[in-house]
Amino acid sequence: MKTTKTYHMVIDVRGVLNWKAKEIARLFTDAETGKRLTAQQAKDYLYDKLKEGYEVIPFGKECEGFDKVKGCPGHPVSKLNKEHTLDQPFITGS
Ligand SMILES: [Zn+2]
């Protein structure tokens, strides 16, 4: 039987830093306050992530085996849960 894998979406940190401020400002929500970050706050967050070695960051929480450079390692479909959904905004913080 063929094993199907699913991959969580990630965003390219350097790529997003090239976006227009208006677009960046819509991307992130502060995990604690629930407020959208300003473009400047979002950029600061992304630069911090680059410093930590992240080339890509996940939607929501990091999944099992997440790689800072390669991203999601892929998961068998049967183990997919509702933890990651594509319609949730990016969450900052740890
Ligand atoms: Zn994953």
PDB file of the backbone (N, CA, C, O) and the ligand in Angstrom, with CONECT records:
HET     ZN  A 101       1
ATOM      1  N   MET A   1       0.840  -1.199   0.000  1.00  0.00           N
ATOM      2  CA  MET A   1       0.000   0.000   0.000  1.00  0.00           C
ATOM      3  C   MET A   1       0.873   1.245   0.000  1.00  0.00           C
ATOM      4  O   MET A   1       1.868   1.333   0.719  1.00  0.00           O
ATOM      5  N   LYS A   2       0.487   2.169  -0.797  1.00  0.00           N
ATOM      6  CA  LYS A   2       1.254   3.403  -0.909  1.00  0.00           C
ATOM      7  C   LYS A   2       1.004   4.302   0.311  1.00  0.00           C
ATOM      8  O   LYS A   2      -0.137   4.516   0.720  1.00  0.00           O
ATOM      9  N   THR A   3       2.094   4.816   0.875  1.00  0.00           N
ATOM     10  CA  THR A   3       1.944   5.730   2.004  1.00  0.00           C
ATOM     11  C   THR A   3       1.855   7.164   1.502  1.00  0.00           C
ATOM     12  O   THR A   3       2.743   7.653   0.803  1.00  0.00           O
ATOM     13  N   THR A   4       0.793   7.810   1.863  1.00  0.00           N
ATOM     14  CA  THR A   4       0.636   9.202   1.469  1.00  0.00           C
ATOM     15  C   THR A   4       1.077  10.102   2.607  1.00  0.00           C
ATOM     16  O   THR A   4       0.743   9.885   3.771  1.00  0.00           O
ATOM     17  N   LYS A   5       1.822  11.098   2.240  1.00  0.00           N
ATOM     18  CA  LYS A   5       2.265  12.047   3.261  1.00  0.00           C
ATOM     19  C   LYS A   5       1.652  13.413   3.016  1.00  0.00           C
ATOM     20  O   LYS A   5       1.357  13.799   1.885  1.00  0.00           O
ATOM     21  N   THR A   6       1.476  14.115   4.092  1.00  0.00           N
ATOM     22  CA  THR A   6       1.016  15.486   3.967  1.00  0.00           C
ATOM     23  C   THR A   6       2.072  16.410   4.561  1.00  0.00           C
ATOM     24  O   THR A   6       2.788  16.035   5.489  1.00  0.00           O
ATOM     25  N   TYR A   7       2.159  17.588   4.033  1.00  0.00           N
ATOM     26  CA  TYR A   7       3.169  18.541   4.496  1.00  0.00           C
ATOM     27  C   TYR A   7       2.507  19.815   4.984  1.00  0.00           C
ATOM     28  O   TYR A   7       1.606  20.363   4.348  1.00  0.00           O
ATOM     29  N   HIS A   8       2.980  20.263   6.126  1.00  0.00           N
ATOM     30  CA  HIS A   8       2.454  21.531   6.626  1.00  0.00           C
ATOM     31  C   HIS A   8       3.040  22.701   5.842  1.00  0.00           C
ATOM     32  O   HIS A   8       4.206  22.685   5.447  1.00  0.00           O
ATOM     33  N   MET A   9       2.225  23.686   5.633  1.00  0.00           N
ATOM     34  CA  MET A   9       2.686  24.869   4.930  1.00  0.00           C
ATOM     35  C   MET A   9       3.700  25.634   5.779  1.00  0.00           C
ATOM     36  O   MET A   9       3.563  25.739   6.998  1.00  0.00           O
ATOM     37  N   VAL A  10       4.702  26.154   5.117  1.00  0.00           N
ATOM     38  CA  VAL A  10       5.657  27.020   5.809  1.00  0.00           C
ATOM     39  C   VAL A  10       5.800  28.294   4.989  1.00  0.00           C
ATOM     40  O   VAL A  10       5.413  28.354   3.822  1.00  0.00           O
ATOM     41  N   ILE A  11       6.356  29.291   5.620  1.00  0.00           N
ATOM     42  CA  ILE A  11       6.669  30.482   4.841  1.00  0.00           C
ATOM     43  C   ILE A  11       8.167  30.721   4.840  1.00  0.00           C
ATOM     44  O   ILE A  11       8.864  30.438   5.814  1.00  0.00           O
ATOM     45  N   ASP A  12       8.635  31.241   3.737  1.00  0.00           N
ATOM     46  CA  ASP A  12      10.039  31.557   3.538  1.00  0.00           C
ATOM     47  C   ASP A  12      10.316  32.896   4.216  1.00  0.00           C
ATOM     48  O   ASP A  12       9.811  33.935   3.791  1.00  0.00           O
ATOM     49  N   VAL A  13      11.124  32.859   5.277  1.00  0.00           N
ATOM     50  CA  VAL A  13      11.336  34.068   6.074  1.00  0.00           C
ATOM     51  C   VAL A  13      11.925  35.193   5.227  1.00  0.00           C
ATOM     52  O   VAL A  13      11.447  36.326   5.273  1.00  0.00           O
ATOM     53  N   ARG A  14      12.956  34.880   4.458  1.00  0.00           N
ATOM     54  CA  ARG A  14      13.586  35.922   3.629  1.00  0.00           C
ATOM     55  C   ARG A  14      12.620  36.416   2.550  1.00  0.00           C
ATOM     56  O   ARG A  14      12.598  37.597   2.202  1.00  0.00           O
ATOM     57  N   GLY A  15      11.837  35.494   2.039  1.00  0.00           N
ATOM     58  CA  GLY A  15      10.875  35.878   1.016  1.00  0.00           C
ATOM     59  C   GLY A  15       9.861  36.890   1.541  1.00  0.00           C
ATOM     60  O   GLY A  15       9.566  37.897   0.897  1.00  0.00           O
ATOM     61  N   VAL A  16       9.338  36.592   2.731  1.00  0.00           N
ATOM     62  CA  VAL A  16       8.318  37.478   3.303  1.00  0.00           C
ATOM     63  C   VAL A  16       8.898  38.859   3.613  1.00  0.00           C
ATOM     64  O   VAL A  16       8.209  39.873   3.510  1.00  0.00           O
ATOM     65  N   LEU A  17      10.158  38.878   3.988  1.00  0.00           N
ATOM     66  CA  LEU A  17      10.785  40.175   4.300  1.00  0.00           C
ATOM     67  C   LEU A  17      10.835  41.092   3.078  1.00  0.00           C
ATOM     68  O   LEU A  17      11.008  42.303   3.212  1.00  0.00           O
ATOM     69  N   ASN A  18      10.685  40.518   1.905  1.00  0.00           N
ATOM     70  CA  ASN A  18      10.662  41.329   0.685  1.00  0.00           C
ATOM     71  C   ASN A  18       9.260  41.803   0.314  1.00  0.00           C
ATOM     72  O   ASN A  18       9.081  42.566  -0.636  1.00  0.00           O
ATOM     73  N   TRP A  19       8.276  41.344   1.069  1.00  0.00           N
ATOM     74  CA  TRP A  19       6.906  41.755   0.764  1.00  0.00           C
ATOM     75  C   TRP A  19       6.718  43.221   1.105  1.00  0.00           C
ATOM     76  O   TRP A  19       7.525  43.833   1.806  1.00  0.00           O
ATOM     77  N   LYS A  20       5.617  43.766   0.582  1.00  0.00           N
ATOM     78  CA  LYS A  20       5.255  45.135   0.941  1.00  0.00           C
ATOM     79  C   LYS A  20       4.803  45.173   2.394  1.00  0.00           C
ATOM     80  O   LYS A  20       4.231  44.209   2.901  1.00  0.00           O
ATOM     81  N   ALA A  21       5.064  46.294   3.058  1.00  0.00           N
ATOM     82  CA  ALA A  21       4.710  46.444   4.477  1.00  0.00           C
ATOM     83  C   ALA A  21       3.239  46.102   4.721  1.00  0.00           C
ATOM     84  O   ALA A  21       2.906  45.448   5.709  1.00  0.00           O
ATOM     85  N   LYS A  22       2.380  46.537   3.838  1.00  0.00           N
ATOM     86  CA  LYS A  22       0.946  46.303   3.992  1.00  0.00           C
ATOM     87  C   LYS A  22       0.616  44.815   4.021  1.00  0.00           C
ATOM     88  O   LYS A  22      -0.261  44.374   4.764  1.00  0.00           O
ATOM     89  N   GLU A  23       1.333  44.047   3.200  1.00  0.00           N
ATOM     90  CA  GLU A  23       1.092  42.608   3.141  1.00  0.00           C
ATOM     91  C   GLU A  23       1.650  41.911   4.380  1.00  0.00           C
ATOM     92  O   GLU A  23       1.032  40.991   4.916  1.00  0.00           O
ATOM     93  N   ILE A  24       2.817  42.355   4.825  1.00  0.00           N
ATOM     94  CA  ILE A  24       3.433  41.756   6.009  1.00  0.00           C
ATOM     95  C   ILE A  24       2.571  42.003   7.247  1.00  0.00           C
ATOM     96  O   ILE A  24       2.443  41.136   8.112  1.00  0.00           O
ATOM     97  N   ALA A  25       1.995  43.176   7.317  1.00  0.00           N
ATOM     98  CA  ALA A  25       1.206  43.548   8.498  1.00  0.00           C
ATOM     99  C   ALA A  25      -0.007  42.640   8.690  1.00  0.00           C
ATOM    100  O   ALA A  25      -0.486  42.481   9.813  1.00  0.00           O
ATOM    101  N   ARG A  26      -0.502  42.050   7.621  1.00  0.00           N
ATOM    102  CA  ARG A  26      -1.685  41.191   7.737  1.00  0.00           C
ATOM    103  C   ARG A  26      -1.358  39.775   8.185  1.00  0.00           C
ATOM    104  O   ARG A  26      -2.255  39.011   8.542  1.00  0.00           O
ATOM    105  N   LEU A  27      -0.081  39.421   8.169  1.00  0.00           N
ATOM    106  CA  LEU A  27       0.308  38.025   8.337  1.00  0.00           C
ATOM    107  C   LEU A  27       0.297  37.495   9.759  1.00  0.00           C
ATOM    108  O   LEU A  27      -0.062  36.343  10.003  1.00  0.00           O
ATOM    109  N   PHE A  28       0.693  38.347  10.692  1.00  0.00           N
ATOM    110  CA  PHE A  28       0.992  37.830  12.026  1.00  0.00           C
ATOM    111  C   PHE A  28       0.045  38.322  13.110  1.00  0.00           C
ATOM    112  O   PHE A  28      -0.410  39.466  13.111  1.00  0.00           O
ATOM    113  N   THR A  29      -0.231  37.412  14.026  1.00  0.00           N
ATOM    114  CA  THR A  29      -1.033  37.738  15.193  1.00  0.00           C
ATOM    115  C   THR A  29      -0.210  37.413  16.431  1.00  0.00           C
ATOM    116  O   THR A  29       0.405  36.351  16.523  1.00  0.00           O
ATOM    117  N   ASP A  30      -0.207  38.330  17.368  1.00  0.00           N
ATOM    118  CA  ASP A  30       0.501  38.093  18.621  1.00  0.00           C
ATOM    119  C   ASP A  30      -0.245  37.024  19.418  1.00  0.00           C
ATOM    120  O   ASP A  30      -1.449  37.137  19.652  1.00  0.00           O
ATOM    121  N   ALA A  31       0.481  35.992  19.830  1.00  0.00           N
ATOM    122  CA  ALA A  31      -0.155  34.866  20.519  1.00  0.00           C
ATOM    123  C   ALA A  31      -0.777  35.295  21.846  1.00  0.00           C
ATOM    124  O   ALA A  31      -1.791  34.736  22.264  1.00  0.00           O
ATOM    125  N   GLU A  32      -0.180  36.276  22.506  1.00  0.00           N
ATOM    126  CA  GLU A  32      -0.668  36.661  23.827  1.00  0.00           C
ATOM    127  C   GLU A  32      -1.824  37.646  23.764  1.00  0.00           C
ATOM    128  O   GLU A  32      -2.810  37.496  24.485  1.00  0.00           O
ATOM    129  N   THR A  33      -1.708  38.634  22.923  1.00  0.00           N
ATOM    130  CA  THR A  33      -2.737  39.681  22.894  1.00  0.00           C
ATOM    131  C   THR A  33      -3.810  39.420  21.847  1.00  0.00           C
ATOM    132  O   THR A  33      -4.905  39.978  21.925  1.00  0.00           O
ATOM    133  N   GLY A  34      -3.500  38.576  20.869  1.00  0.00           N
ATOM    134  CA  GLY A  34      -4.453  38.330  19.805  1.00  0.00           C
ATOM    135  C   GLY A  34      -4.514  39.455  18.785  1.00  0.00           C
ATOM    136  O   GLY A  34      -5.337  39.422  17.871  1.00  0.00           O
ATOM    137  N   LYS A  35      -3.654  40.441  18.936  1.00  0.00           N
ATOM    138  CA  LYS A  35      -3.652  41.574  18.016  1.00  0.00           C
ATOM    139  C   LYS A  35      -2.738  41.323  16.826  1.00  0.00           C
ATOM    140  O   LYS A  35      -1.729  40.625  16.930  1.00  0.00           O
ATOM    141  N   ARG A  36      -3.109  41.900  15.709  1.00  0.00           N
ATOM    142  CA  ARG A  36      -2.245  41.819  14.541  1.00  0.00           C
ATOM    143  C   ARG A  36      -0.992  42.641  14.793  1.00  0.00           C
ATOM    144  O   ARG A  36      -1.053  43.721  15.379  1.00  0.00           O
ATOM    145  N   LEU A  37       0.146  42.120  14.344  1.00  0.00           N
ATOM    146  CA  LEU A  37       1.391  42.873  14.470  1.00  0.00           C
ATOM    147  C   LEU A  37       1.446  43.935  13.378  1.00  0.00           C
ATOM    148  O   LEU A  37       0.902  43.759  12.287  1.00  0.00           O
ATOM    149  N   THR A  38       2.109  45.029  13.694  1.00  0.00           N
ATOM    150  CA  THR A  38       2.380  46.012  12.650  1.00  0.00           C
ATOM    151  C   THR A  38       3.450  45.426  11.739  1.00  0.00           C
ATOM    152  O   THR A  38       4.095  44.435  12.082  1.00  0.00           O
ATOM    153  N   ALA A  39       3.632  46.041  10.585  1.00  0.00           N
ATOM    154  CA  ALA A  39       4.655  45.556   9.651  1.00  0.00           C
ATOM    155  C   ALA A  39       6.029  45.578  10.321  1.00  0.00           C
ATOM    156  O   ALA A  39       6.825  44.655  10.144  1.00  0.00           O
ATOM    157  N   GLN A  40       6.303  46.624  11.084  1.00  0.00           N
ATOM    158  CA  GLN A  40       7.615  46.721  11.734  1.00  0.00           C
ATOM    159  C   GLN A  40       7.792  45.627  12.778  1.00  0.00           C
ATOM    160  O   GLN A  40       8.857  45.016  12.862  1.00  0.00           O
ATOM    161  N   GLN A  41       6.765  45.378  13.566  1.00  0.00           N
ATOM    162  CA  GLN A  41       6.833  44.301  14.569  1.00  0.00           C
ATOM    163  C   GLN A  41       7.030  42.948  13.885  1.00  0.00           C
ATOM    164  O   GLN A  41       7.801  42.106  14.346  1.00  0.00           O
ATOM    165  N   ALA A  42       6.322  42.763  12.790  1.00  0.00           N
ATOM    166  CA  ALA A  42       6.431  41.503  12.052  1.00  0.00           C
ATOM    167  C   ALA A  42       7.838  41.321  11.501  1.00  0.00           C
ATOM    168  O   ALA A  42       8.398  40.225  11.551  1.00  0.00           O
ATOM    169  N   LYS A  43       8.403  42.400  10.977  1.00  0.00           N
ATOM    170  CA  LYS A  43       9.770  42.321  10.446  1.00  0.00           C
ATOM    171  C   LYS A  43      10.764  42.005  11.558  1.00  0.00           C
ATOM    172  O   LYS A  43      11.663  41.182  11.381  1.00  0.00           O
ATOM    173  N   ASP A  44      10.596  42.665  12.710  1.00  0.00           N
ATOM    174  CA  ASP A  44      11.485  42.384  13.843  1.00  0.00           C
ATOM    175  C   ASP A  44      11.414  40.908  14.210  1.00  0.00           C
ATOM    176  O   ASP A  44      12.436  40.269  14.461  1.00  0.00           O
ATOM    177  N   TYR A  45      10.201  40.377  14.239  1.00  0.00           N
ATOM    178  CA  TYR A  45       9.989  38.966  14.553  1.00  0.00           C
ATOM    179  C   TYR A  45      10.714  38.078  13.540  1.00  0.00           C
ATOM    180  O   TYR A  45      11.377  37.109  13.910  1.00  0.00           O
ATOM    181  N   LEU A  46      10.580  38.421  12.267  1.00  0.00           N
ATOM    182  CA  LEU A  46      11.205  37.613  11.212  1.00  0.00           C
ATOM    183  C   LEU A  46      12.732  37.684  11.297  1.00  0.00           C
ATOM    184  O   LEU A  46      13.419  36.678  11.117  1.00  0.00           O
ATOM    185  N   TYR A  47      13.244  38.863  11.568  1.00  0.00           N
ATOM    186  CA  TYR A  47      14.704  38.989  11.712  1.00  0.00           C
ATOM    187  C   TYR A  47      15.205  38.186  12.910  1.00  0.00           C
ATOM    188  O   TYR A  47      16.268  37.568  12.852  1.00  0.00           O
ATOM    189  N   ASP A  48      14.433  38.202  13.991  1.00  0.00           N
ATOM    190  CA  ASP A  48      14.792  37.379  15.156  1.00  0.00           C
ATOM    191  C   ASP A  48      14.849  35.907  14.767  1.00  0.00           C
ATOM    192  O   ASP A  48      15.752  35.178  15.177  1.00  0.00           O
ATOM    193  N   LYS A  49      13.875  35.484  13.971  1.00  0.00           N
ATOM    194  CA  LYS A  49      13.834  34.083  13.552  1.00  0.00           C
ATOM    195  C   LYS A  49      15.051  33.731  12.698  1.00  0.00           C
ATOM    196  O   LYS A  49      15.634  32.657  12.845  1.00  0.00           O
ATOM    197  N   LEU A  50      15.425  34.640  11.809  1.00  0.00           N
ATOM    198  CA  LEU A  50      16.624  34.400  10.992  1.00  0.00           C
ATOM    199  C   LEU A  50      17.847  34.228  11.878  1.00  0.00           C
ATOM    200  O   LEU A  50      18.691  33.365  11.637  1.00  0.00           O
ATOM    201  N   LYS A  51      17.929  35.057  12.897  1.00  0.00           N
ATOM    202  CA  LYS A  51      19.057  34.974  13.832  1.00  0.00           C
ATOM    203  C   LYS A  51      19.086  33.633  14.551  1.00  0.00           C
ATOM    204  O   LYS A  51      20.151  33.106  14.873  1.00  0.00           O
ATOM    205  N   GLU A  52      17.898  33.091  14.795  1.00  0.00           N
ATOM    206  CA  GLU A  52      17.806  31.784  15.464  1.00  0.00           C
ATOM    207  C   GLU A  52      18.075  30.634  14.499  1.00  0.00           C
ATOM    208  O   GLU A  52      18.091  29.469  14.897  1.00  0.00           O
ATOM    209  N   GLY A  53      18.284  30.970  13.232  1.00  0.00           N
ATOM    210  CA  GLY A  53      18.621  29.934  12.264  1.00  0.00           C
ATOM    211  C   GLY A  53      17.455  29.476  11.401  1.00  0.00           C
ATOM    212  O   GLY A  53      17.588  28.521  10.635  1.00  0.00           O
ATOM    213  N   TYR A  54      16.324  30.142  11.516  1.00  0.00           N
ATOM    214  CA  TYR A  54      15.151  29.745  10.725  1.00  0.00           C
ATOM    215  C   TYR A  54      15.204  30.343   9.320  1.00  0.00           C
ATOM    216  O   TYR A  54      15.342  31.555   9.153  1.00  0.00           O
ATOM    217  N   GLU A  55      15.094  29.489   8.331  1.00  0.00           N
ATOM    218  CA  GLU A  55      14.911  29.956   6.953  1.00  0.00           C
ATOM    219  C   GLU A  55      13.432  29.918   6.599  1.00  0.00           C
ATOM    220  O   GLU A  55      12.947  30.707   5.788  1.00  0.00           O
ATOM    221  N   VAL A  56      12.738  28.998   7.217  1.00  0.00           N
ATOM    222  CA  VAL A  56      11.286  28.899   7.035  1.00  0.00           C
ATOM    223  C   VAL A  56      10.637  28.793   8.415  1.00  0.00           C
ATOM    224  O   VAL A  56      11.232  28.263   9.353  1.00  0.00           O
ATOM    225  N   ILE A  57       9.427  29.296   8.521  1.00  0.00           N
ATOM    226  CA  ILE A  57       8.680  29.145   9.771  1.00  0.00           C
ATOM    227  C   ILE A  57       7.326  28.537   9.449  1.00  0.00           C
ATOM    228  O   ILE A  57       6.761  28.770   8.380  1.00  0.00           O
ATOM    229  N   PRO A  58       6.811  27.750  10.399  1.00  0.00           N
ATOM    230  CA  PRO A  58       5.551  27.041  10.142  1.00  0.00           C
ATOM    231  C   PRO A  58       4.321  27.902  10.415  1.00  0.00           C
ATOM    232  O   PRO A  58       4.407  28.918  11.105  1.00  0.00           O
ATOM    233  N   PHE A  59       3.198  27.498   9.879  1.00  0.00           N
ATOM    234  CA  PHE A  59       1.911  28.023  10.320  1.00  0.00           C
ATOM    235  C   PHE A  59       1.689  27.445  11.704  1.00  0.00           C
ATOM    236  O   PHE A  59       1.902  26.250  11.907  1.00  0.00           O
ATOM    237  N   GLY A  60       1.277  28.239  12.638  1.00  0.00           N
ATOM    238  CA  GLY A  60       0.986  27.715  13.966  1.00  0.00           C
ATOM    239  C   GLY A  60       2.245  27.152  14.611  1.00  0.00           C
ATOM    240  O   GLY A  60       3.345  27.668  14.416  1.00  0.00           O
ATOM    241  N   LYS A  61       2.062  26.082  15.384  1.00  0.00           N
ATOM    242  CA  LYS A  61       3.191  25.505  16.099  1.00  0.00           C
ATOM    243  C   LYS A  61       4.040  24.629  15.186  1.00  0.00           C
ATOM    244  O   LYS A  61       3.576  24.120  14.166  1.00  0.00           O
ATOM    245  N   GLU A  62       5.293  24.472  15.583  1.00  0.00           N
ATOM    246  CA  GLU A  62       6.161  23.573  14.834  1.00  0.00           C
ATOM    247  C   GLU A  62       5.665  22.151  14.999  1.00  0.00           C
ATOM    248  O   GLU A  62       5.316  21.727  16.101  1.00  0.00           O
ATOM    249  N   CYS A  63       5.634  21.426  13.908  1.00  0.00           N
ATOM    250  CA  CYS A  63       5.212  20.038  13.997  1.00  0.00           C
ATOM    251  C   CYS A  63       6.406  19.156  14.346  1.00  0.00           C
ATOM    252  O   CYS A  63       7.545  19.623  14.385  1.00  0.00           O
ATOM    253  N   GLU A  64       6.136  17.885  14.597  1.00  0.00           N
ATOM    254  CA  GLU A  64       7.181  16.949  14.964  1.00  0.00           C
ATOM    255  C   GLU A  64       8.194  16.826  13.828  1.00  0.00           C
ATOM    256  O   GLU A  64       7.837  16.594  12.673  1.00  0.00           O
ATOM    257  N   GLY A  65       9.464  16.989  14.186  1.00  0.00           N
ATOM    258  CA  GLY A  65      10.511  16.842  13.182  1.00  0.00           C
ATOM    259  C   GLY A  65      10.728  18.076  12.329  1.00  0.00           C
ATOM    260  O   GLY A  65      11.454  18.023  11.336  1.00  0.00           O
ATOM    261  N   PHE A  66      10.113  19.177  12.699  1.00  0.00           N
ATOM    262  CA  PHE A  66      10.238  20.398  11.902  1.00  0.00           C
ATOM    263  C   PHE A  66      11.695  20.820  11.803  1.00  0.00           C
ATOM    264  O   PHE A  66      12.428  20.814  12.792  1.00  0.00           O
ATOM    265  N   ASP A  67      12.099  21.185  10.601  1.00  0.00           N
ATOM    266  CA  ASP A  67      13.478  21.592  10.357  1.00  0.00           C
ATOM    267  C   ASP A  67      13.500  23.087  10.053  1.00  0.00           C
ATOM    268  O   ASP A  67      12.719  23.578   9.239  1.00  0.00           O
ATOM    269  N   LYS A  68      14.407  23.803  10.720  1.00  0.00           N
ATOM    270  CA  LYS A  68      14.475  25.255  10.563  1.00  0.00           C
ATOM    271  C   LYS A  68      14.773  25.694   9.138  1.00  0.00           C
ATOM    272  O   LYS A  68      14.412  26.797   8.725  1.00  0.00           O
ATOM    273  N   VAL A  69      15.432  24.825   8.397  1.00  0.00           N
ATOM    274  CA  VAL A  69      15.796  25.168   7.017  1.00  0.00           C
ATOM    275  C   VAL A  69      14.850  24.519   6.017  1.00  0.00           C
ATOM    276  O   VAL A  69      14.378  25.165   5.081  1.00  0.00           O
ATOM    277  N   LYS A  70      14.578  23.230   6.224  1.00  0.00           N
ATOM    278  CA  LYS A  70      13.771  22.494   5.245  1.00  0.00           C
ATOM    279  C   LYS A  70      12.279  22.516   5.538  1.00  0.00           C
ATOM    280  O   LYS A  70      11.463  22.251   4.655  1.00  0.00           O
ATOM    281  N   GLY A  71      11.922  22.833   6.779  1.00  0.00           N
ATOM    282  CA  GLY A  71      10.505  22.880   7.120  1.00  0.00           C
ATOM    283  C   GLY A  71       9.949  21.544   7.532  1.00  0.00           C
ATOM    284  O   GLY A  71      10.643  20.720   8.128  1.00  0.00           O
ATOM    285  N   CYS A  72       8.693  21.337   7.211  1.00  0.00           N
ATOM    286  CA  CYS A  72       7.979  20.129   7.619  1.00  0.00           C
ATOM    287  C   CYS A  72       8.563  18.888   6.949  1.00  0.00           C
ATOM    288  O   CYS A  72       8.780  18.881   5.737  1.00  0.00           O
ATOM    289  N   PRO A  73       8.819  17.835   7.733  1.00  0.00           N
ATOM    290  CA  PRO A  73       9.365  16.601   7.157  1.00  0.00           C
ATOM    291  C   PRO A  73       8.310  15.751   6.444  1.00  0.00           C
ATOM    292  O   PRO A  73       8.649  14.807   5.730  1.00  0.00           O
ATOM    293  N   GLY A  74       7.055  16.081   6.635  1.00  0.00           N
ATOM    294  CA  GLY A  74       5.979  15.274   6.043  1.00  0.00           C
ATOM    295  C   GLY A  74       5.446  14.295   7.066  1.00  0.00           C
ATOM    296  O   GLY A  74       6.189  13.802   7.916  1.00  0.00           O
ATOM    297  N   HIS A  75       4.167  14.018   6.983  1.00  0.00           N
ATOM    298  CA  HIS A  75       3.526  13.124   7.946  1.00  0.00           C
ATOM    299  C   HIS A  75       2.584  12.189   7.208  1.00  0.00           C
ATOM    300  O   HIS A  75       1.912  12.589   6.257  1.00  0.00           O
ATOM    301  N   PRO A  76       2.541  10.929   7.660  1.00  0.00           N
ATOM    302  CA  PRO A  76       1.560  10.022   7.068  1.00  0.00           C
ATOM    303  C   PRO A  76       0.166  10.608   7.267  1.00  0.00           C
ATOM    304  O   PRO A  76      -0.136  11.165   8.322  1.00  0.00           O
ATOM    305  N   VAL A  77      -0.667  10.480   6.262  1.00  0.00           N
ATOM    306  CA  VAL A  77      -1.982  11.105   6.314  1.00  0.00           C
ATOM    307  C   VAL A  77      -2.811  10.628   7.503  1.00  0.00           C
ATOM    308  O   VAL A  77      -3.578  11.397   8.084  1.00  0.00           O
ATOM    309  N   SER A  78      -2.650   9.354   7.859  1.00  0.00           N
ATOM    310  CA  SER A  78      -3.459   8.810   8.948  1.00  0.00           C
ATOM    311  C   SER A  78      -3.186   9.519  10.275  1.00  0.00           C
ATOM    312  O   SER A  78      -4.028   9.530  11.173  1.00  0.00           O
ATOM    313  N   LYS A  79      -1.986  10.114  10.378  1.00  0.00           N
ATOM    314  CA  LYS A  79      -1.654  10.782  11.638  1.00  0.00           C
ATOM    315  C   LYS A  79      -2.001  12.271  11.623  1.00  0.00           C
ATOM    316  O   LYS A  79      -1.810  12.974  12.616  1.00  0.00           O
ATOM    317  N   LEU A  80      -2.500  12.729  10.510  1.00  0.00           N
ATOM    318  CA  LEU A  80      -2.854  14.137  10.399  1.00  0.00           C
ATOM    319  C   LEU A  80      -3.948  14.481  11.401  1.00  0.00           C
ATOM    320  O   LEU A  80      -4.949  13.773  11.512  1.00  0.00           O
ATOM    321  N   ASN A  81      -3.748  15.549  12.111  1.00  0.00           N
ATOM    322  CA  ASN A  81      -4.805  15.984  13.018  1.00  0.00           C
ATOM    323  C   ASN A  81      -5.205  17.416  12.699  1.00  0.00           C
ATOM    324  O   ASN A  81      -4.755  18.001  11.714  1.00  0.00           O
ATOM    325  N   LYS A  82      -6.029  17.946  13.526  1.00  0.00           N
ATOM    326  CA  LYS A  82      -6.560  19.270  13.227  1.00  0.00           C
ATOM    327  C   LYS A  82      -5.692  20.398  13.770  1.00  0.00           C
ATOM    328  O   LYS A  82      -6.076  21.568  13.739  1.00  0.00           O
ATOM    329  N   GLU A  83      -4.531  20.031  14.261  1.00  0.00           N
ATOM    330  CA  GLU A  83      -3.655  21.030  14.871  1.00  0.00           C
ATOM    331  C   GLU A  83      -3.272  22.145  13.888  1.00  0.00           C
ATOM    332  O   GLU A  83      -3.217  23.320  14.249  1.00  0.00           O
ATOM    333  N   HIS A  84      -3.017  21.753  12.670  1.00  0.00           N
ATOM    334  CA  HIS A  84      -2.614  22.748  11.678  1.00  0.00           C
ATOM    335  C   HIS A  84      -3.735  22.967  10.677  1.00  0.00           C
ATOM    336  O   HIS A  84      -4.182  22.027  10.020  1.00  0.00           O
ATOM    337  N   THR A  85      -4.169  24.159  10.566  1.00  0.00           N
ATOM    338  CA  THR A  85      -5.140  24.465   9.526  1.00  0.00           C
ATOM    339  C   THR A  85      -4.618  25.641   8.730  1.00  0.00           C
ATOM    340  O   THR A  85      -3.880  26.480   9.247  1.00  0.00           O
ATOM    341  N   LEU A  86      -4.998  25.695   7.505  1.00  0.00           N
ATOM    342  CA  LEU A  86      -4.445  26.716   6.630  1.00  0.00           C
ATOM    343  C   LEU A  86      -5.089  28.079   6.811  1.00  0.00           C
ATOM    344  O   LEU A  86      -4.553  29.092   6.362  1.00  0.00           O
ATOM    345  N   ASP A  87      -6.232  28.100   7.464  1.00  0.00           N
ATOM    346  CA  ASP A  87      -6.903  29.397   7.556  1.00  0.00           C
ATOM    347  C   ASP A  87      -6.560  30.166   8.816  1.00  0.00           C
ATOM    348  O   ASP A  87      -7.041  31.282   9.014  1.00  0.00           O
ATOM    349  N   GLN A  88      -5.730  29.580   9.671  1.00  0.00           N
ATOM    350  CA  GLN A  88      -5.370  30.338  10.869  1.00  0.00           C
ATOM    351  C   GLN A  88      -4.191  31.252  10.569  1.00  0.00           C
ATOM    352  O   GLN A  88      -3.323  30.904   9.770  1.00  0.00           O
ATOM    353  N   PRO A  89      -4.157  32.414  11.202  1.00  0.00           N
ATOM    354  CA  PRO A  89      -3.032  33.310  10.964  1.00  0.00           C
ATOM    355  C   PRO A  89      -1.770  32.752  11.603  1.00  0.00           C
ATOM    356  O   PRO A  89      -1.836  31.879  12.468  1.00  0.00           O
ATOM    357  N   PHE A  90      -0.648  33.250  11.184  1.00  0.00           N
ATOM    358  CA  PHE A  90       0.591  32.851  11.815  1.00  0.00           C
ATOM    359  C   PHE A  90       0.580  33.315  13.252  1.00  0.00           C
ATOM    360  O   PHE A  90       0.092  34.400  13.568  1.00  0.00           O
ATOM    361  N   ILE A  91       1.119  32.490  14.109  1.00  0.00           N
ATOM    362  CA  ILE A  91       1.154  32.840  15.529  1.00  0.00           C
ATOM    363  C   ILE A  91       2.608  33.062  15.924  1.00  0.00           C
ATOM    364  O   ILE A  91       3.481  32.251  15.619  1.00  0.00           O
ATOM    365  N   THR A  92       2.847  34.167  16.602  1.00  0.00           N
ATOM    366  CA  THR A  92       4.205  34.428  17.049  1.00  0.00           C
ATOM    367  C   THR A  92       4.372  33.900  18.460  1.00  0.00           C
ATOM    368  O   THR A  92       3.412  33.456  19.091  1.00  0.00           O
ATOM    369  N   GLY A  93       5.584  33.951  18.940  1.00  0.00           N
ATOM    370  CA  GLY A  93       5.830  33.514  20.312  1.00  0.00           C
ATOM    371  C   GLY A  93       6.140  32.044  20.354  1.00  0.00           C
ATOM    372  O   GLY A  93       6.112  31.358  19.332  1.00  0.00           O
ATOM    373  N   SER A  94       6.444  31.552  21.568  1.00  0.00           N
ATOM    374  CA  SER A  94       6.881  30.164  21.653  1.00  0.00           C
ATOM    375  C   SER A  94       5.842  29.310  22.338  1.00  0.00           C
ATOM    376  O   SER A  94       6.040  28.106  22.498  1.00  0.00           O
TER     377      SER A  94
HETATM  378 ZN    ZN A 101       4.485  18.964   9.585  1.00  0.00          ZN2+
END
